[in-house]
Amino acid sequence: FEKRSAIVREIRNFMDSRGFMEVETPCLNTIPGGAAARPFITHHNALDIDMYLRIATELHLKRLIVGGLERVYEIGRIFRNEGMDTKHNPEFTTIELYQAYTDYHGMMDITEDMVIHVCEKVLGGTKVMYQGTEIDFTKGWKRMTMIDAVREYVGVDFEAISDDEEACKAAEAKGIDLEGCERTWGTALYEAFDQRVEEKLIQPTFITMYPVEVSPLTKRSPKDPRLTERFELFINHCEFANAFSELNDPIDQRGRFEHELALREMGNDEAGMMDEDFINALEYGLPPTGGMGIGIDRCVMLLTDSDSIRDVILFPTMKPLVD
C-alpha cells in the first residue's frame, strides 16, 4: 500500500508535468454513461428521482474539453454492479484523461510514457516480475490492429471478408461462440479477438482499430467506417487501458446512442442510454480529442506482484459474516 500511494503520486506528477489539470466530476448521475456496464441504482429523495453511481468519468470530462479546458484528468472511484473475481471489485479506481487536438496515437504515446515513468520512479527500472513471468516495459511496445491480431492468432482474415453472415460463419468455423450476439462483421471480429487472442498477449501490446459495434463513443476510421480509432493495452492476458480518438460528430453520436437503446430494449442491461445533454455539448463543438483510461488497481497488482485485486485495495468489498 505504500507502493500504491507512490504509484498514484507519480501518475499525478507525470500528468501535471504534461500540463494537465486535475478535476472532479459527479459520482451521482441521472444517466449511466461512458462505458458498457451494469450500474448501481439509488434514489434521491429531495428530487424524487432515481440516480446512478458513475460507471465512468468520460462524458463529464469531455464536456470540460467542450468548455475550453484542453487538458484534464481525474483519478477517482468507479462503481459497477457486476461480478467479482481476482481482477474485478464493484468499486475501483481509474485515471481518465482527455487532451484536445490529438488522437489515439497521441494517447498511445502518453500511456507508454506514463507507465514507464511510474516503473522507473517507484521500482527503479522497466522490468517487472509478475507471478513468475518477466514483463518488459522498455519503450517500443508492440502495436497491432485487431484484424492483424485475429489473422495471426485465430487464422481468419476479416480484411478479406465484407459480408456479415460470411464473417460470422468464418468465426464459428474456428470455434468462436456467437450465441446471443449480433450477427455482424464487427461482432464476429471482436468475439474472435476476445475469445482467442487476449489470452495470448503477455508483453505490453496495443491492440488498435476496434469495430464500431463495441465502440459507441469512438471516432470512425476514415479508411474503414466499420472500424474505429480505438486501442486497448493488454499485459499478461489482461486489459489495462482503453483509449480512442473521441467521436465529436453529434449526428453520428445520436445514432450510436440509439443503437445502444435498441440493445437495451432487447435485454442488454449493460447497454447505454440516450444522453441528450452530452449530444448538446457536441453540438456546441468538441475539438479533435484523444482520451484514455487506466485501471489503477490492476496497475498496482502488476507492479507489486499481487494476484488478486483484493490485495491492493485497503477495504475491498466482502460478503459480511452472518450468524
C-alpha positions in Angstrom: 0.0 0.0 0.0 3.0 2.3 0.4 3.8 1.4 -3.2 0.2 2.1 -4.3 0.5 5.6 -2.8 3.7 6.2 -4.6 2.3 4.9 -7.9 -0.7 7.3 -7.7 1.6 10.2 -6.7 3.9 9.5 -9.7 0.9 9.3 -12.0 -0.2 12.8 -10.8 3.4 14.1 -11.2 3.5 12.8 -14.7 0.2 14.3 -15.7 0.9 17.7 -14.0 4.3 17.9 -15.8 2.4 17.5 -19.1 0.2 20.5 -18.4 -3.0 18.5 -17.5 -5.4 19.9 -14.8 -6.8 17.5 -12.3 -10.6 17.9 -11.9 -13.6 16.3 -10.1 -16.8 15.2 -11.7 -20.1 13.8 -10.2 -20.3 10.3 -8.7 -24.1 10.6 -8.8 -25.7 10.8 -12.3 -29.1 10.8 -13.9 -27.8 8.6 -16.7 -25.1 5.9 -16.5 -22.8 6.6 -19.4 -19.3 6.3 -20.8 -19.0 2.5 -20.7 -20.9 -0.7 -21.2 -21.6 -1.8 -17.6 -24.4 -2.5 -15.2 -24.8 0.4 -12.7 -25.7 0.7 -9.1 -29.1 2.5 -8.7 -30.1 4.7 -5.8 -32.9 7.2 -5.2 -32.5 11.0 -4.5 -35.3 11.8 -2.0 -35.3 15.6 -2.4 -35.6 15.5 -6.2 -37.6 12.2 -6.1 -35.6 10.7 -9.0 -33.5 7.6 -9.4 -29.8 8.2 -9.8 -26.8 6.0 -10.8 -23.4 5.7 -9.3 -21.0 6.5 -12.1 -19.6 3.7 -14.3 -17.1 6.0 -15.9 -16.0 9.7 -15.8 -15.8 10.1 -19.6 -18.8 12.1 -20.6 -18.3 14.8 -18.0 -14.6 15.1 -18.7 -15.4 15.6 -22.5 -17.9 18.3 -21.6 -14.9 20.1 -20.0 -13.0 19.9 -23.2 -16.0 21.5 -24.9 -15.9 24.2 -22.3 -12.3 25.1 -23.2 -10.2 23.2 -20.6 -7.9 21.5 -23.2 -6.1 19.0 -20.9 -7.9 17.4 -18.0 -7.7 14.3 -15.9 -9.5 12.7 -13.0 -8.3 10.0 -10.6 -11.4 8.6 -8.9 -13.7 5.8 -7.9 -15.9 4.0 -10.4 -18.8 1.7 -9.5 -20.1 -1.3 -11.5 -22.7 -3.7 -10.2 -21.2 -6.8 -11.8 -19.3 -9.9 -10.9 -16.4 -10.3 -8.5 -13.1 -12.2 -9.2 -9.4 -11.6 -8.8 -9.5 -8.8 -11.3 -12.8 -7.2 -10.5 -14.2 -5.3 -7.5 -17.5 -3.5 -7.5 -15.7 -0.2 -6.8 -12.3 0.5 -8.3 -10.0 3.4 -9.1 -9.2 4.7 -12.6 -7.5 7.7 -14.2 -9.2 9.1 -17.2 -7.5 11.9 -19.2 -8.6 13.9 -22.2 -6.5 16.2 -24.5 -7.7 18.4 -27.2 -6.1 18.4 -30.7 -4.6 14.9 -30.5 -5.9 11.4 -31.3 -5.5 7.8 -30.3 -1.9 7.7 -31.5 -1.1 10.5 -29.0 -2.8 8.6 -26.3 -0.7 5.5 -27.0 2.4 7.6 -26.6 1.1 9.1 -23.3 0.1 5.7 -21.9 3.5 4.2 -22.7 5.4 7.1 -21.3 3.3 7.2 -18.1 3.7 3.6 -17.2 7.5 3.7 -17.9 7.7 6.8 -15.7 5.9 5.1 -12.9 8.0 2.0 -13.1 11.3 3.9 -13.1 10.3 6.2 -10.2 8.7 3.5 -8.0 10.6 0.4 -8.9 13.8 1.7 -10.3 13.6 0.0 -13.7 11.4 -1.1 -16.5 11.4 -4.9 -16.0 8.9 -6.4 -13.6 8.4 -10.0 -12.3 4.7 -10.8 -12.1 3.7 -14.3 -10.9 6.9 -15.8 -12.3 6.7 -14.0 -15.7 9.0 -11.1 -16.6 7.2 -8.2 -18.0 9.4 -5.8 -20.0 8.2 -2.2 -20.2 11.1 -0.9 -22.1 10.0 1.7 -24.6 8.8 0.4 -28.0 5.7 -1.6 -27.1 4.1 -3.7 -29.8 1.2 -2.2 -31.7 -1.1 -4.2 -33.9 -4.6 -3.9 -35.3 -7.4 -6.2 -34.1 -7.7 -7.6 -37.7 -3.9 -8.4 -37.8 -4.1 -10.0 -34.3 -7.1 -12.2 -35.2 -5.4 -13.1 -38.5 -2.2 -14.1 -36.6 -3.7 -16.0 -33.7 -7.1 -17.3 -35.0 -6.4 -17.7 -38.7 -9.3 -15.7 -40.0 -8.6 -12.7 -42.3 -11.5 -10.4 -41.7 -10.0 -7.8 -44.1 -10.9 -10.2 -46.9 -14.5 -10.6 -45.7 -17.2 -8.0 -46.2 -20.5 -9.9 -45.7 -21.9 -10.1 -42.1 -23.0 -13.7 -42.3 -19.9 -14.8 -44.0 -17.8 -13.3 -41.2 -19.9 -15.0 -38.6 -19.6 -18.4 -40.3 -15.8 -17.9 -40.6 -15.6 -17.2 -36.9 -17.8 -20.1 -35.9 -15.7 -22.4 -38.1 -12.8 -21.6 -35.8 -14.9 -22.4 -32.7 -15.9 -18.8 -31.8 -19.2 -18.8 -29.8 -21.6 -16.1 -31.2 -24.7 -17.2 -29.4 -26.7 -14.2 -28.2 -24.5 -11.8 -30.2 -25.5 -9.5 -33.1 -24.6 -11.4 -36.3 -22.4 -8.6 -37.8 -18.9 -8.5 -39.2 -17.7 -6.3 -36.4 -19.2 -8.5 -33.7 -17.6 -11.6 -35.2 -14.2 -9.9 -35.3 -14.4 -8.7 -31.7 -15.6 -12.1 -30.4 -12.8 -13.8 -32.2 -10.3 -11.5 -30.6 -11.9 -11.6 -27.1 -12.2 -15.4 -27.0 -8.9 -16.4 -28.7 -6.4 -13.6 -28.8 -6.5 -11.7 -25.4 -5.2 -14.8 -23.6 -2.1 -14.9 -25.7 -0.9 -11.3 -25.1 1.7 -11.3 -22.3 4.1 -8.4 -23.1 2.7 -4.9 -23.3 0.7 -4.8 -26.6 -1.6 -2.1 -28.0 -4.5 -3.6 -30.0 -6.0 -0.9 -32.3 -8.9 -0.4 -34.7 -11.9 -1.8 -32.8 -15.3 -2.4 -34.5 -18.0 0.3 -34.3 -20.4 -2.2 -32.6 -18.3 -2.2 -29.4 -17.1 1.4 -29.5 -20.1 3.7 -29.2 -18.1 6.8 -28.2 -15.2 6.5 -30.7 -14.5 8.2 -34.0 -14.8 6.0 -37.1 -11.7 5.2 -39.1 -11.5 7.3 -42.3 -10.0 4.2 -44.0 -12.8 1.7 -43.0 -16.1 3.0 -41.5 -16.7 -0.4 -39.9 -13.7 0.3 -37.5 -12.9 3.0 -35.0 -9.7 4.8 -33.9 -9.5 2.9 -30.6 -6.9 0.9 -28.7 -6.7 -1.2 -25.6 -3.5 -2.1 -23.8 -3.0 -5.7 -22.9 -0.4 -7.0 -20.4 -0.2 -10.6 -19.1 -3.5 -11.7 -20.7 -5.4 -8.7 -19.2 -6.7 -5.3 -20.4 -5.1 -2.4 -18.6 -6.1 0.7 -20.6 -8.7 1.8 -23.1 -8.4 4.9 -25.3 -9.6 6.4 -28.5 -10.0 9.4 -30.8 -13.2 10.8 -29.4 -16.3 10.9 -31.5 -17.2 14.6 -32.0 -20.0 14.3 -34.6 -23.3 14.8 -32.8 -25.3 13.2 -35.5 -23.2 10.0 -35.5 -23.2 10.1 -31.7 -27.0 10.2 -31.6 -27.1 7.2 -33.9 -24.7 5.3 -31.7 -26.9 6.1 -28.6 -30.0 4.9 -30.5 -28.3 1.6 -31.3 -27.4 1.3 -27.6 -31.1 1.9 -26.7 -32.1 -0.8 -29.1 -29.8 -3.3 -27.5 -31.1 -2.2 -24.1 -34.7 -2.9 -25.2 -33.6 -6.4 -26.3 -32.5 -7.1 -22.8 -28.8 -6.0 -22.6 -28.7 -4.2 -19.2 -25.1 -3.1 -19.9 -26.0 -1.1 -23.0 -26.0 2.7 -22.7 -28.9 5.2 -22.5 -29.6 8.4 -24.6 -27.7 11.4 -23.2 -29.2 14.5 -24.6 -27.0 16.8 -22.6 -23.9 15.2 -24.0 -25.2 15.5 -27.5 -26.0 19.1 -26.9 -22.4 19.6 -25.8 -21.1 18.0 -29.0 -23.4 20.4 -31.0 -21.5 23.3 -29.4 -18.3 21.7 -30.6 -15.8 19.2 -29.3 -12.4 19.7 -30.9 -10.5 16.7 -32.2 -9.7 15.0 -28.9 -7.9 11.9 -27.6 -9.0 10.2 -24.4 -7.6 7.4 -22.3 -8.5 5.4 -19.1 -6.3 3.1 -17.0 -7.4 0.9 -14.1 -5.1 1.9 -11.3 -5.8 -1.2 -9.2 -4.7 -3.5 -11.9 -1.5 -1.4 -12.4 -0.8 -1.7 -8.7 -1.4 -5.5 -8.9 1.1 -5.8 -11.7 3.8 -3.6 -10.1 3.5 -5.3 -6.7 3.3 -8.9 -7.9 -0.2 -9.3 -6.4 -2.5 -11.9 -7.8 -5.8 -10.5 -6.5 -7.3 -7.1 -6.7 -8.4 -7.5 -3.1 -4.8 -7.4 -2.1 -4.3 -3.9 -3.4 -7.5 -2.2 -2.1 -7.4 -1.3 1.6 -11.1 -2.1 2.1 -12.3 -4.4 -0.7 -15.9 -5.3 -1.0 -16.6 -8.5 1.0 -19.7 -10.5 1.9 -20.4 -9.9 5.6 -20.3 -12.8 8.1 -23.9 -13.8 9.1 -24.7 -15.7 12.3 
